[in-house]
Amino acid sequence: MTLTPLAGRPLPLLTPQQIAGMQSDLAEVVEYRKSGLSLNHIVGCPLDCGYCVRHLFQNFEMKVPRALMTDAEAVDALVNHPYFRAHTTPVQLFNRATDPMLPVVKPHTFNVLRLLDEQGLTNHVLVITRWRVTPEDCEVLNSFKHLRLTVLVTHSGISNTDIEPVDSAIAAKSLRTLFEHAQRYRTVLYWRPIVPGLNDSDAHLARARELSRYAHATVFTGLFFREEIASYYEAHGMPMPYEGTARRKIMPEEAEDRILHSFHVPGDMESPYGALFRKTSCAVAYAHGEADYNGHYGIRELCDICPSEQLARCRAAWKEPDPRDVLTQASKLGATGVVEVTQRAIIVEGLDTPPRYFLQHLYGYQCHDRAKPHLFRQHGRAPIGWSAENGSTP
């Protein structure tokens, strides 16, 4: 029996007038992001993390969570979205405008999971939190019978309360609780954002290694530093982490090298870095004993830290799609110019992010925009902190 306790009444619904006054993309409750279709019908968060993507939607000052529609309406919008494919499309819950484990949001998180699970869907579902998770919550999470559920716990170790007011000890405790009670779901240590000079000391690295023992996999990533976030830093007198901003996450080569050196296990040929990954989907797939659904295996330099058992899974599942079929699908989505299938990725022109991710998940094969290439060894990150030599195409 699925357990979905609803403590108190559901969150109040925003009025049509209030929704009309929001930024248009914030009011769009289903959005395609790299790790899947993202469902965000709850907006508002009191946690005040300075680097939060809510700055991009002009709602950082919305501290009290509110609902744009009911959970049932939101789930209906998700499963009937043109890009949704049952049992295939990965899904994320409340990862853009709130935290899914806040006390007033948690009942909605559980209810959405129940509504999806009752449809017999086996899609990957990602829940990302930095807040408190209890053994009782774990009991609920274990009760879903069909979904491939992963709880990713965001932990940074940042002690500057202007940048991150939430004590990282909360996330550390939640990670342990989730790992100790995991049965049907999996837990990932989401080590982010890593910023050189802020939270990459030897002590921070040692702490991450220790916490990785309480997760089925660990993924590390850098800072998403857009103009809107930089403006917030400047207005509040916060130390600027980089001189410039970038469209992609920033993870300098030197910082990555320090992390890999810290995690490296000399002489271990099977798993030289433990269950450590550069990409979220790689960590999620490994935790569930599956091949990466984003097809990162085509970008072979990404895989040089992966456990041998995961490499074997991804190698067996990875298949270059038929170029004719790709051309047909991409053309239907509005692609212009040449559609190319290389040994690394599908290369398209004229497609925005959502249709590219749809193709990526449809084929389990990377799909890149020709105008925004993924350079060798940068792993789809910003060029900040990478030399031209290392960023050249092989």
N, C-alpha and C positions, 0 to 999 in steps of 0.2 A: 504494500500500500504506500502510495506517495504521500509524504508529509509536507504540508505547506501551511504552517500557522500564519495567520494574518493578525498581527498585534494591533488592535485599534482599527480605526477606519482608514480606507485608502486615502492617498494624498488628494487634496482638492484639485479639480481640473482648472486649468487656465481658461479664461473666456476667449471666444473668437477674436475679440478686440485686442486682448493681451497677446495672443499668438500672432496676430497681424502686425503688431508693433515690434516683434522680434526679428533678428536677422534671418533672412529667408532660409539659409542652409541650416540654421539651428532649428527652425520649425519643421524641417524635413526629417521625419523620425527614422527613416531607413537610409543609410548611406553606405556605399561600398568602400571599405578600407582594405589595406593589404591583407590583413589576417581574416577578412571575411565581411559579410554584410553586418553592419553595426546598427543595433536597435537602440534608439535613444529617445523614448517618449517621456522620460523623467529628466528634468533640467534643474540645476541649482545645487550648489555644494558649499559647505562652510569650511572646508579644509585649508583653503588659501595657499596652496602650493604656488610659489611665484612663477614657475615655469609651465603651468598648466595650459593645455591647448584651449581652455575656455576663453583665454584672451583673444583667440582668433575669431570667436563667435560673438564678441562684445557682450558677454554675459557673466564676466568674472565677478561682478558685484551682486549677482543673484545668489544669495547664500542659502535661502530656504528652498528645498526641493519642491517642485510642483509638477503635475502631470499634464501633458498635452492631450492625452486621450486615455481611455481605459486600457488595461493590460490585454483584454480580449481583442480590442480594436487594433492594438499595436501588433500583436501576434498575427492577426489576419493580414495586416499590411505587409508584414515580413514574408509570410509564406506565399503570398500572392504577388510579391514583387517580381518584375520581369526577369531579374537576374537570379532569383532563388531556385535552386535545384534540390529536391528532397534527397537526403542522405549524402549529398556532395558538397554543397556550399557551406563553408565554415561561417559561424555566426559569433558575434560579440555582443555582450549586453552592457549597456550603460557605461561605455568607456570613453565618452566624449564630453559629458556635461554634468556628471555626478559620480559618486562612488557607490557601487551596487550593494555594499554591506553597511552603509549608514543605517541606523535603526529605523528611520522612516522609509527608506528605500528598499531595505532587505525583503519585506513582505512581497513587494512587487517583483523583485528578482526571483524569488522562489515561485511566485505565481506564474511568471512567464515561463520559467523552466518546466513547471508542471503542464502548462498548456501545450508546450512543444512536445514534451515527452508523451503525453496522452495521444498524440497523433502518430506515435510509433516512429518518429524521426530519429535517425542515427547520426545526424550531422555533428561535426565538432562544434561545441559551444564553449567560448572563452569568457570567463568572468574575471575581471582584473580589479584588485582591491589593495588598499594600503591600510584598511581599517580593521576593527576587531572581528574575529571569527571565533565562535564558541563551539564546544563539543556538540551542543544541541543543533547548531547550524550544520555541522558535519553530518549529523544524522539525517537531516533533510537532504543534503547534497548526495548522500549515499542512496537515497530512496528512488532516484530517477533510474529507470530500467533500460532506456534505449539511447538517450543522448550520450555522446562521447564528451563528457564534461571535464574541463580543466579550469582550475582556479589558479590564477597567476598572482602572486603576492609581490607588489612593488616595494622594494627596499633600496634605499640609496645610502643610508648612513650619513646624510648631510646634517650637520649640527647647527648650521646657521639658520636660526628661526625666522629671519626675514625672508629667506628663500624657501624654507620648508618648515612650517610651524609644527607639523605632525612628528612626534617622536618616533624614530625608526624602530624603537623597541616594541611598539605596537605591532608593526608588520612582522617583526621577528617572532613574536609570540604566536601570532596568527599562523605563520608558516609552520611552526612546530605542531600546533594543534591540528591543522589540516593534514599534515603528513602522518601524524600518529593515528588519525582516525580514518584515513583514506581506504576505501574499499572499491567503490565503483568509479569514483572520480580520480583525477590525478592533480598533483600540485607542482607548480613551477615557481622557482625563485626568479622573479623579474627584477634583475639588478640594474637599476636605472634611476635617474640619468647619471652616468659617470662623467665627471668634469675634472680635467687635470688641475691639480692644485687645490681642489675643493674636497673631493672624497675619494682620492686614489692613493692615499698614503699606504705604507706597508701595513699599518694597523687596519685600514679599511679593507685591503685585499685579504688579510688574514680573517677578518670577520666574515667576508663573503664566502671564503672557503669553508669556514665553520658552518655557516647557514646552509650551504649547498648540501650538507649531509641530511638536511630535513626537507629535501625536495626530490621529486622524481627526475628533474632536469633543471638546469640553470641557463638562463639566457642573459647576456649583457649587451647594453646598448648605450648610446650617447645622448646628448641633449638636443631636443628639437627647439631651435632658437630662431624664431621668426621676428620680423620687425615689430609686431604687436607685443611680443614678449620682451624684446629689448627695450621698448618704450616704457613698459611697466617697471623694469629693472631701473632704468634711468630716473624715472619719476619718483621712485622710492629710495633712491640712494644706495641701491644694491650693487655689489661688485660685478662688473661686466665680465662674463666668462670668456668671451671672444671679442675681437675687434670688429668682426662683421657678422652678419646673419646669413642663413642659408635655407634653401627650400627643403633639404634633406637633413636628417640627424647628423650631428657632428661627433665623430669618434676618431681623434687623431691617431696616426699610426703608432706613435710612441706609447700612448696610453694603452692601446690594444696589446702591444708587445709586452708591457709590464704585466698586464692581466694574464696573458698566456704563460709568461715565465712563472708567475705565481702559482698557477694551476698545474703546471707541467709535472708529470710523474715520470722521472727518468727510468728507462728500461721497460715501461709498460707499453707494449706494442699493440695491445688490443684497445685500450682506452687511455691514451697518453695525457688527456686533459680532464678525465672524468666525464661526466654527462654535462659538458659545457658547450654552448652553442652561440653562434653569432645572430641567428634569426629566430624569431618567436615560433614560427610554424615548425622549424626543425626541432625545437625543444618540445613542443606539444606533441608532434608526431612520435618522437622517441619515447616520451612518457607513456604513450598508448601502444607502443610496440608496432608502429606503422611507418610507412614511407612518407616523406615530406609531401604534403599536398600542394605546396607552392613550387615544386619542381626545381628546388635550388641545386639539385645534383648536377644540372647542366653547367653551373658555375663552379667548376671543380676546385678552384682555390678556396672556396667557402668551406669545403669539406675536409680540409687538412687537419682539423681539430676533432673531427667526429669519431665516436667509438666505431670500431670495425664492424660490429653487429649492425649499427645503423647504416653505415655505408653499404653493407650487403643488401639491406632492405630497399634502400633508395635505388641502388643499381638495378635490382630485379624489377622494380616498378617503373623506372624511368624509360619512356619510349618517345622517340621523336614523332610528332604528329604528321599526318599526311598534309603536305603543303596545299593541296587542292582543297581539302576540307577546311583548313585554316583560312584560306583565301575567301571561301564562301561565307564562313562565319564572320570574319572580320569585315567583309564588304557589307553584310547585313547590318552590322553595327555602325557603319559609316566611315570605315577606313578609307584613306586616300593614298595614292602612290603605291609603291611596291610593298607587298607583304612578303617577308622573308622568314624562312625557318632555318636557323643555324644550329650547330651542335650545342650552343649555349642557350638560345632563347628564340622566341618569336619576336620579330622586329616589325613594328607597324608605324604608320603615320596617320595623323588626323584623329586619333582616338584619345579621349580624356581618360582619367584614371579608372572610373568604374567599368567601362567596357574592356579595358586592358586586364583588370583583375578578374573579370568574368571569364575571359579567354584563358587566363592563367589557371583558374580553378577547374575550368571545363576540361583542359588537357593535362593538368598536373605538370605544366611546363612553363618556365618563365616567359613573360611577355613584356617587352620593353618598348618605349617610345624612341624612335630613331633620333629625335631632336634632343633627348635627355639620356644619353648613353650611360650604362653602368660600367665604369672604368675598371680595369684589371686591379684586383686586390682591394679596391675601395669598398667593395661589397654593397654598392648602392647607397653609399653615404656621401656626405658633403665633402668637397675637396680640401677643406680646411684641415691643415695638419698632415697633408700627404704631399710627397714630392712628385714632380712631374714624371720622374722615372718610374715610380711605383704606380702612378695613375695611368700609365700608358696601356693601350690595348695590346694583348699578347699577339 
